[in-house]
Amino acid sequence: MNAKFKALTDRLGAISDLNNAAAVLNWDQQTYMPRGGTQARAQQLATLRQTAHEWLTADETGQLLVDLEGQTEGLDHDSFEASLIRVARRDYDRQRKVPASLVARMTRATALGHEAWEQAREASDFAVFVPHLDEILDLSIEMAEALGYEDRVYDALLDRFEPEMKTSRVEELFAQMRAGLVPLVQAIAERQGDVDDALFGQEFPVDRQWDFGLEVIRRLGFDFEHGRQDRSAHPFTTSFTPADVRLTTRLFPDKFKSALFGSIHESGHGMYNQGIPMDLARTPLARGASHGVHESQSRMWENVVGRSRGFWVFWLPRLKEYFPSQLADTSVEAFYRAINRVEPSLIRVEADEVTYNLHIFVRFEIENLMLERKVRLADLPELWNTKMEEYLGVRPEDDANGVLQDVHWSSGYFAYFPSYSMGNILSAQFFQQAVAELPDIPAQIEQGEFSSLLDWMRTNIYAHGAKYPPAELVERVTGGPIRTEPFLDYVRTKYADIYDL
């Protein structure tokens, strides 16, 4: 197997290099690139993505896989060789269905679409984005048709982010979440005035917000020798290798929680990326098991850890050193309750733990209508506003705070949103398992020690990269399937305490 396996790894390594080079250009576009560079950047990205696609789907790749698959009998399922061949085969079969020209057209359309989305959002004018969204949606449907599906067009695109997951399974999990969350939201609404977050109505200088955020995520375990943080219009994380991981956040003087919890959220992604072994670099294994598993880490560190009482027992005294006039008389209990105040809001990324998933349900339902061509794009702002009112009882007054708030459609990421709720579900399920095995974790968090929790995640999740599809990984880690009960139990217990329910 050695010569042919080396030929396969060399080929996959070159493909990885092309994709990582494209990722660098995409990161630059969203952070430092001047707006005038958009057209040229779109062409550069299209060339790189198309070339990587052509190399992956070439006959030579397929023949190497055929030859090697005949030699895998007897290999340990968990071994690097067996796992690489298995995952490469899945990628090859999937991408072989997609014409390289479609990859190039989609890459070009999304590079231009991202710029149009930013302009539309700044002007709060959805009409500016509509022509680009129309093209991206057409290409996404064309992509789904090329990939193929049995039941729903959404299935083909969902599989890109949640391997082997079906839309019907998402609907089942979401129904369970709705049944558990809606009564909780209603119960909290009756005691809305019991929690005061007026302290966040003050201004917090952004330079000190930035410095405090860096101190927090460094202590959590994000390695700045192999990563950095910058600013962008919409927070995101990208990884070129486990040794080079980039985070971004955004800062506002009157929105303290946005930057801090945005940084913690992205550092969760970043620590996952940094925890993937370098032995897997330049292979298809050097990524997360799924976007939902990746989101489990960002949501766990942001919410289960970062919004816990114990976390602020340690961090509030330090935060007061950064903002003495704003927080001098604030107790841990008052601060803890304030950062966990439940209030239906317009913006997904600023939503509390209880209402966050309702934002996802809105997007999931709208995306299915879009992909099935059951709604006109021009009608999306009104549909969005109506569903926000239905689910959350709030109605956006403009497009920027409504249908234009998320970057995903401009990037062609249809069917990505369910991964956020999958992340919420798994964040509690994984944390519950970690604490069952290491009961001292909550006490360590209160002392500002996070290494035991991080090491557990590295050993049980990060170290495997993409070896296993998410359902198999969850079974290995927790001994059972993906379940909503740990998350629902977590939020019920936490918020019953906060709101004295």
C-alpha positions as CSV (number, residue, x, y, z in Angstrom):
1,M,0.0,0.0,0.0
2,N,2.9,2.4,0.7
3,A,3.6,3.9,-2.7
4,K,0.0,4.4,-3.7
5,F,-1.0,5.6,-0.3
6,K,1.8,8.2,-0.5
7,A,0.6,9.2,-3.9
8,L,-2.9,9.7,-2.5
9,T,-1.7,11.7,0.5
10,D,0.5,13.8,-1.8
11,R,-2.5,14.5,-4.0
12,L,-4.8,15.3,-1.1
13,G,-2.1,17.5,0.5
14,A,-1.9,19.6,-2.7
15,I,-5.7,19.9,-2.8
16,S,-5.6,21.0,0.8
17,D,-3.0,23.6,0.0
18,L,-5.2,25.1,-2.7
19,N,-8.2,25.2,-0.4
20,N,-6.2,26.8,2.4
21,A,-4.8,29.4,0.1
22,A,-8.3,30.2,-0.9
23,A,-9.2,30.4,2.8
24,V,-6.4,33.0,3.4
25,L,-7.8,35.1,0.6
26,N,-11.3,34.8,2.0
27,W,-10.1,35.8,5.5
28,D,-8.3,38.8,4.0
29,Q,-11.5,39.8,2.1
30,Q,-13.5,39.9,5.3
31,T,-10.8,41.7,7.4
32,Y,-8.3,43.9,5.6
33,M,-8.9,43.9,1.8
34,P,-10.0,47.2,0.3
35,R,-13.5,47.2,-1.2
36,G,-12.1,47.9,-4.6
37,G,-10.4,44.5,-4.7
38,T,-13.6,42.5,-4.8
39,Q,-13.8,41.7,-8.5
40,A,-10.2,40.5,-8.7
41,R,-10.6,38.5,-5.4
42,A,-13.7,36.8,-6.8
43,Q,-11.7,35.6,-9.8
44,Q,-8.7,34.5,-7.7
45,L,-11.0,32.5,-5.3
46,A,-12.8,30.9,-8.3
47,T,-9.6,29.8,-9.8
48,L,-8.3,28.2,-6.6
49,R,-11.6,26.5,-5.7
50,Q,-12.1,25.2,-9.3
51,T,-8.6,23.8,-9.5
52,A,-8.9,22.1,-6.1
53,H,-12.2,20.6,-7.2
54,E,-10.8,19.3,-10.5
55,W,-7.8,17.7,-8.7
56,L,-10.1,16.0,-6.2
57,T,-12.5,14.7,-8.8
58,A,-9.9,13.6,-11.3
59,D,-9.9,10.0,-12.6
60,E,-6.4,9.6,-11.0
61,T,-7.9,10.2,-7.5
62,G,-10.6,7.7,-8.1
63,Q,-8.2,5.1,-9.3
64,L,-6.0,5.5,-6.3
65,L,-9.0,5.1,-4.0
66,V,-10.1,1.9,-5.9
67,D,-6.6,0.4,-5.6
68,L,-6.2,1.3,-2.0
69,E,-9.7,0.1,-0.9
70,G,-8.7,-3.3,-2.1
71,Q,-5.9,-3.3,0.4
72,T,-7.8,-2.0,3.5
73,E,-9.2,-5.3,4.7
74,G,-7.7,-6.0,8.1
75,L,-6.9,-2.4,8.8
76,D,-8.2,-1.0,12.1
77,H,-11.3,1.1,11.4
78,D,-9.9,3.9,13.6
79,S,-6.5,3.9,11.9
80,F,-5.2,6.9,10.0
81,E,-5.0,4.9,6.7
82,A,-8.5,3.4,6.9
83,S,-10.0,6.7,8.1
84,L,-8.3,8.7,5.4
85,I,-9.4,6.4,2.6
86,R,-13.0,6.2,4.0
87,V,-13.4,10.0,4.2
88,A,-11.6,10.7,1.0
89,R,-13.9,8.3,-0.8
90,R,-16.9,10.1,0.6
91,D,-15.5,13.5,-0.5
92,Y,-14.6,12.1,-3.9
93,D,-18.0,10.5,-4.6
94,R,-19.8,13.6,-3.4
95,Q,-17.8,16.2,-5.3
96,R,-17.6,14.0,-8.4
97,K,-21.2,14.8,-8.9
98,V,-20.6,18.6,-9.0
99,P,-19.2,20.1,-12.2
100,A,-16.0,22.2,-11.7
101,S,-17.6,25.0,-13.6
102,L,-20.4,25.1,-11.0
103,V,-17.8,25.4,-8.2
104,A,-16.2,28.3,-10.0
105,R,-19.5,30.0,-10.7
106,M,-20.6,29.6,-7.1
107,T,-17.2,30.9,-5.7
108,R,-17.4,33.9,-8.0
109,A,-21.0,34.6,-7.1
110,T,-20.5,34.4,-3.4
111,A,-17.3,36.6,-3.4
112,L,-19.4,39.3,-5.1
113,G,-22.4,38.5,-3.1
114,H,-20.6,39.0,0.2
115,E,-19.6,42.5,-0.9
116,A,-23.2,43.3,-2.0
117,W,-24.5,41.9,1.3
118,E,-22.2,44.3,3.3
119,Q,-23.4,47.2,1.2
120,A,-27.1,46.3,1.5
121,R,-26.7,45.8,5.3
122,E,-25.0,49.2,5.7
123,A,-27.9,50.8,3.7
124,S,-30.5,48.5,5.3
125,D,-31.8,47.9,1.8
126,F,-32.5,44.3,0.9
127,A,-33.1,45.2,-2.7
128,V,-29.4,45.8,-3.2
129,F,-28.7,42.2,-2.3
130,V,-31.6,40.6,-4.2
131,P,-29.9,40.1,-7.6
132,H,-26.9,38.5,-5.9
133,L,-29.1,36.3,-3.7
134,D,-31.1,35.2,-6.7
135,E,-28.0,34.0,-8.4
136,I,-26.6,32.3,-5.3
137,L,-29.9,30.6,-4.7
138,D,-30.1,29.3,-8.3
139,L,-26.6,27.9,-8.0
140,S,-27.4,26.3,-4.6
141,I,-30.4,24.5,-6.1
142,E,-28.3,23.5,-9.1
143,M,-25.7,22.2,-6.6
144,A,-28.4,20.2,-4.7
145,E,-29.7,18.7,-8.0
146,A,-26.2,17.7,-8.9
147,L,-25.6,16.1,-5.6
148,G,-28.9,14.3,-5.6
149,Y,-31.5,13.7,-2.9
150,E,-34.4,11.3,-2.2
151,D,-36.8,13.4,-0.2
152,R,-36.0,17.1,0.2
153,V,-33.8,19.5,-1.7
154,Y,-32.6,20.7,1.7
155,D,-31.1,17.2,2.4
156,A,-28.5,17.5,-0.3
157,L,-27.2,20.8,1.1
158,L,-27.6,19.9,4.8
159,D,-25.3,16.9,4.2
160,R,-22.4,19.3,3.4
161,F,-22.5,20.5,7.0
162,E,-24.1,17.6,8.9
163,P,-23.0,14.4,7.2
164,E,-25.7,11.7,7.1
165,M,-28.3,14.0,8.7
166,K,-31.7,14.3,7.1
167,T,-34.1,17.3,7.1
168,S,-36.7,15.0,8.7
169,R,-34.4,14.3,11.6
170,V,-33.7,18.0,12.1
171,E,-37.5,18.6,12.2
172,E,-37.9,15.9,14.8
173,L,-35.2,17.4,17.0
174,F,-36.5,20.9,16.5
175,A,-40.0,19.7,17.5
176,Q,-38.6,18.4,20.8
177,M,-36.8,21.7,21.3
178,R,-39.9,23.7,20.6
179,A,-42.0,21.6,23.0
180,G,-39.4,22.2,25.8
181,L,-38.5,25.8,25.1
182,V,-41.8,27.5,24.4
183,P,-43.3,26.9,27.9
184,L,-40.0,28.0,29.4
185,V,-40.0,31.3,27.4
186,Q,-43.7,31.9,28.5
187,A,-42.9,31.2,32.1
188,I,-39.9,33.6,32.1
189,A,-42.0,36.3,30.3
190,E,-44.3,36.4,33.3
191,R,-41.3,37.3,35.5
192,Q,-39.4,39.4,32.9
193,G,-38.9,42.3,35.4
194,D,-37.1,40.0,37.9
195,V,-33.7,40.3,36.1
196,D,-32.1,43.7,35.5
197,D,-29.4,44.2,32.9
198,A,-29.3,48.0,33.0
199,L,-25.6,47.9,33.8
200,F,-25.0,47.0,30.1
201,G,-26.6,50.3,29.0
202,Q,-23.4,52.0,29.9
203,E,-20.5,52.6,27.5
204,F,-17.5,50.3,27.7
205,P,-14.5,51.6,25.7
206,V,-13.8,49.2,22.9
207,D,-10.0,49.1,23.4
208,R,-10.4,47.7,26.9
209,Q,-13.1,45.3,25.7
210,W,-10.6,44.0,23.2
211,D,-7.9,43.6,25.8
212,F,-10.1,41.8,28.3
213,G,-11.4,39.5,25.6
214,L,-7.9,38.5,24.6
215,E,-7.0,37.8,28.2
216,V,-10.1,35.6,28.7
217,I,-9.6,33.4,25.6
218,R,-5.9,33.1,26.2
219,R,-6.6,31.7,29.7
220,L,-9.3,29.4,28.2
221,G,-6.6,27.8,26.1
222,F,-6.6,29.5,22.7
223,D,-2.9,29.5,21.6
224,F,-1.8,32.8,20.2
225,E,1.5,31.4,19.1
226,H,-0.6,29.5,16.5
227,G,-3.5,31.9,16.1
228,R,-4.7,35.5,16.2
229,Q,-7.9,37.6,16.5
230,D,-9.0,40.4,14.1
231,R,-12.2,42.4,13.5
232,S,-14.8,41.7,10.9
233,A,-18.4,42.7,10.0
234,H,-19.6,39.3,11.2
235,P,-17.6,37.2,13.7
236,F,-16.1,34.0,12.2
237,T,-13.2,31.6,12.6
238,T,-11.0,30.1,9.8
239,S,-8.2,27.6,10.0
240,F,-5.5,27.1,7.5
241,T,-3.8,24.4,9.5
242,P,-4.0,23.5,13.2
243,A,-0.9,25.7,13.5
244,D,-2.6,28.8,12.0
245,V,-6.1,29.6,13.2
246,R,-7.8,33.0,12.8
247,L,-10.6,34.4,14.9
248,T,-12.6,37.6,14.4
249,T,-15.0,39.6,16.5
250,R,-16.8,42.9,16.4
251,L,-16.9,45.6,19.1
252,F,-19.4,48.3,20.1
253,P,-19.1,50.7,23.0
254,D,-22.7,50.2,24.0
255,K,-22.8,46.4,23.5
256,F,-20.4,44.9,25.9
257,K,-21.7,41.3,25.7
258,S,-21.4,41.2,21.9
259,A,-17.6,41.4,21.7
260,L,-16.8,39.3,24.8
261,F,-19.1,36.5,24.1
262,G,-18.3,36.7,20.4
263,S,-14.6,36.2,21.2
264,I,-15.3,33.3,23.5
265,H,-17.6,31.7,20.9
266,E,-15.0,32.0,18.2
267,S,-12.3,30.8,20.5
268,G,-14.3,27.6,21.0
269,H,-14.1,27.0,17.2
270,G,-10.4,28.0,17.3
271,M,-9.5,25.6,20.1
272,Y,-11.2,22.8,18.2
273,N,-9.1,23.6,15.1
274,Q,-5.9,23.9,17.1
275,G,-6.6,20.6,18.8
276,I,-6.7,18.6,15.6
277,P,-3.4,16.7,15.5
278,M,-0.8,18.0,13.0
279,D,-0.5,14.4,11.7
280,L,-3.9,15.0,10.1
281,A,-2.9,18.3,8.4
282,R,-3.1,18.5,4.7
283,T,-5.7,15.7,4.6
284,P,-9.5,15.6,4.6
285,L,-9.4,14.5,8.2
286,A,-8.1,17.9,9.4
287,R,-11.5,19.3,10.1
288,G,-14.4,18.9,12.5
289,A,-16.8,15.9,12.5
290,S,-19.5,18.3,11.4
291,H,-20.4,22.0,11.7
292,G,-22.8,21.0,14.5
293,V,-20.0,19.3,16.4
294,H,-17.9,22.4,15.8
295,E,-20.7,24.6,17.1
296,S,-21.0,22.5,20.2
297,Q,-17.6,23.8,21.2
298,S,-18.3,27.4,20.5
299,R,-21.6,27.3,22.3
300,M,-20.2,25.3,25.2
301,W,-17.4,27.7,25.9
302,E,-19.5,30.7,25.3
303,N,-22.6,29.7,27.3
304,V,-22.2,26.6,29.4
305,V,-18.9,27.8,30.7
306,G,-18.8,31.6,29.9
307,R,-22.2,32.4,31.2
308,S,-21.9,30.2,34.3
309,R,-21.9,31.6,37.8
310,G,-18.6,30.0,38.6
311,F,-16.9,31.6,35.6
312,W,-17.7,35.1,36.9
313,V,-16.7,34.3,40.4
314,F,-13.3,34.2,39.0
315,W,-13.5,36.8,36.2
316,L,-15.6,39.6,37.6
317,P,-12.9,41.0,39.9
318,R,-10.6,41.1,36.9
319,L,-13.2,42.7,34.7
320,K,-13.7,45.4,37.4
321,E,-10.0,46.4,37.0
322,Y,-10.7,47.1,33.3
323,F,-14.0,48.9,33.9
324,P,-14.0,50.3,37.5
325,S,-16.5,53.1,37.1
326,Q,-19.0,50.9,35.2
327,L,-18.8,47.9,37.6
328,A,-17.5,49.1,40.9
329,D,-20.7,48.1,42.9
330,T,-21.7,45.1,40.8
331,S,-21.9,41.8,42.6
332,V,-21.2,38.4,41.0
333,E,-24.9,37.4,41.4
334,A,-26.1,40.6,39.8
335,F,-23.7,40.3,36.9
336,Y,-24.5,36.6,36.4
337,R,-28.2,37.3,36.3
338,A,-27.6,40.3,33.9
339,I,-25.6,38.3,31.4
340,N,-28.3,35.6,31.4
341,R,-31.3,37.9,31.1
342,V,-33.9,36.3,28.8
343,E,-35.5,38.7,26.4
344,P,-36.8,38.0,22.8
345,S,-34.6,40.1,20.5
346,L,-34.0,40.8,16.8
347,I,-30.4,39.7,16.4
348,R,-29.5,36.0,16.5
349,V,-25.9,36.4,17.6
350,E,-26.9,38.5,20.6
351,A,-29.8,36.2,21.6
352,D,-29.9,34.5,25.0
353,E,-29.6,30.8,25.4
354,V,-33.4,30.2,25.8
355,T,-34.6,32.2,22.8
356,Y,-31.6,31.5,20.5
357,N,-33.0,28.4,18.9
358,L,-36.2,30.2,18.0
359,H,-34.1,32.3,15.7
360,I,-32.8,29.1,14.0
361,F,-36.3,27.8,13.6
362,V,-37.2,31.0,11.6
363,R,-34.3,30.6,9.3
364,F,-34.8,26.8,8.8
365,E,-38.4,27.3,7.8
366,I,-37.6,30.2,5.4
367,E,-34.6,28.3,3.8
368,N,-36.8,25.4,3.0
369,L,-39.4,27.6,1.3
370,M,-36.6,29.4,-0.6
371,L,-35.0,26.2,-1.9
372,E,-38.4,24.8,-2.9
373,R,-39.2,28.1,-4.7
374,K,-42.3,28.6,-2.6
375,V,-41.5,32.3,-1.8
376,R,-40.4,35.2,-3.9
377,L,-37.2,36.8,-2.8
378,A,-38.7,40.2,-2.8
379,D,-41.2,39.0,-0.2
380,L,-38.5,37.7,2.2
381,P,-38.3,40.8,4.4
382,E,-42.0,40.6,5.2
383,L,-41.9,36.8,5.6
384,W,-38.9,37.2,8.0
385,N,-40.6,39.8,10.0
386,T,-43.8,37.8,10.3
387,K,-42.0,34.7,11.5
388,M,-40.0,36.7,14.0
389,E,-43.2,38.1,15.4
390,E,-44.7,34.6,15.5
391,Y,-41.7,32.9,17.2
392,L,-40.3,35.7,19.3
393,G,-42.9,38.4,19.5
394,V,-40.6,41.1,18.0
395,R,-40.8,42.7,14.6
396,P,-37.7,44.2,12.9
397,E,-38.2,47.8,11.8
398,D,-35.5,47.6,9.1
399,D,-33.8,45.1,6.9
400,A,-30.4,45.4,8.6
401,N,-31.9,44.1,11.9
402,G,-34.0,41.6,9.9
403,V,-33.4,39.6,6.8
404,L,-29.9,41.0,6.2
405,Q,-28.4,40.4,9.6
406,D,-26.7,37.1,8.7
407,V,-23.8,36.6,6.3
408,H,-24.6,33.0,5.4
409,W,-26.7,33.3,2.3
410,S,-24.2,35.6,0.7
411,S,-21.6,32.8,1.2
412,G,-23.9,30.1,-0.3
413,Y,-24.3,28.5,3.1
414,F,-27.9,27.3,2.7
415,A,-28.8,24.6,5.2
416,Y,-26.0,25.8,7.6
417,F,-28.3,27.2,10.3
418,P,-29.5,23.9,11.8
419,S,-25.8,23.4,12.8
420,Y,-26.2,26.1,15.4
421,S,-29.0,24.3,17.2
422,M,-27.2,21.0,16.8
423,G,-24.3,22.8,18.5
424,N,-26.5,23.9,21.4
425,I,-27.9,20.4,21.8
426,L,-24.4,18.8,21.8
427,S,-22.8,21.4,23.9
428,A,-24.8,20.3,26.9
429,Q,-24.5,16.6,26.0
430,F,-20.7,16.7,25.8
431,F,-20.3,18.9,28.9
432,Q,-22.6,16.6,30.9
433,Q,-20.4,13.7,29.9
434,A,-17.2,15.5,30.7
435,V,-18.4,16.4,34.2
436,A,-19.6,12.8,34.7
437,E,-16.1,11.6,34.1
438,L,-14.3,14.6,35.8
439,P,-16.6,15.9,38.6
440,D,-14.1,18.6,39.6
441,I,-14.6,20.6,36.4
442,P,-17.2,23.1,37.8
443,A,-15.0,23.8,40.8
444,Q,-12.0,24.3,38.5
445,I,-14.0,26.8,36.4
446,E,-14.7,28.8,39.5
447,Q,-10.9,29.0,40.1
448,G,-10.1,30.0,36.6
449,E,-8.8,26.6,35.6
450,F,-10.0,25.3,32.3
451,S,-7.3,22.8,31.3
452,S,-9.1,19.7,32.5
453,L,-12.2,20.5,30.4
454,L,-10.1,21.5,27.4
455,D,-8.0,18.3,27.6
456,W,-11.1,16.2,27.8
457,M,-12.5,17.8,24.7
458,R,-9.1,17.4,22.9
459,T,-8.9,13.7,23.8
460,N,-12.5,12.8,23.1
461,I,-13.4,15.1,20.2
462,Y,-10.7,17.2,18.7
463,A,-8.1,14.4,18.3
464,H,-10.4,12.5,15.9
465,G,-10.8,15.3,13.3
466,A,-13.2,14.1,10.7
467,K,-12.6,10.4,11.2
468,Y,-16.2,9.8,12.2
469,P,-19.6,11.2,11.1
470,P,-21.3,13.1,13.9
471,A,-23.7,10.4,15.0
472,E,-20.9,7.9,15.3
473,L,-18.7,10.4,17.2
474,V,-21.5,11.2,19.7
475,E,-22.1,7.5,20.3
476,R,-18.4,7.0,21.0
477,V,-18.2,10.0,23.3
478,T,-21.5,9.7,25.2
479,G,-22.6,6.1,24.7
480,G,-25.8,7.1,23.0
481,P,-27.4,9.1,20.2
482,I,-27.8,12.9,19.8
483,R,-30.4,13.8,22.4
484,T,-32.2,17.1,23.3
485,E,-32.8,16.2,26.9
486,P,-29.4,17.3,28.3
487,F,-29.8,20.8,26.8
488,L,-33.4,21.1,27.9
489,D,-32.6,20.0,31.4
490,Y,-29.7,22.4,31.5
491,V,-31.7,25.5,30.5
492,R,-34.7,24.5,32.7
493,T,-32.5,24.1,35.8
494,K,-30.4,27.2,35.1
495,Y,-33.3,29.6,34.4
496,A,-35.6,28.2,37.0
497,D,-32.9,29.3,39.5
498,I,-32.4,32.7,37.9
499,Y,-36.1,33.5,37.5
500,D,-37.3,31.6,40.6
501,L,-39.7,29.5,38.5
